[in-house]
Amino acid sequence: MKCLLDTNILVSASLFPNSVPAQAYFKAVTSPNIGMVCDADVW
């Protein structure tokens, strides 16, 4: 599965570590998932 976490999610996760965006971020980058960074042109 591919999911896109934009800058708003990353900022919210860093400012509010117990928030829903933080939960989404941690779920996306922990095993068995792999975090990636891609160019904006890919989407």
Secondary structure, DSSP 4 states (H G I P E B T S, - for coil): ------HHHHHHHHH-TTSHHHHHHHHHHSTTS------GGG-
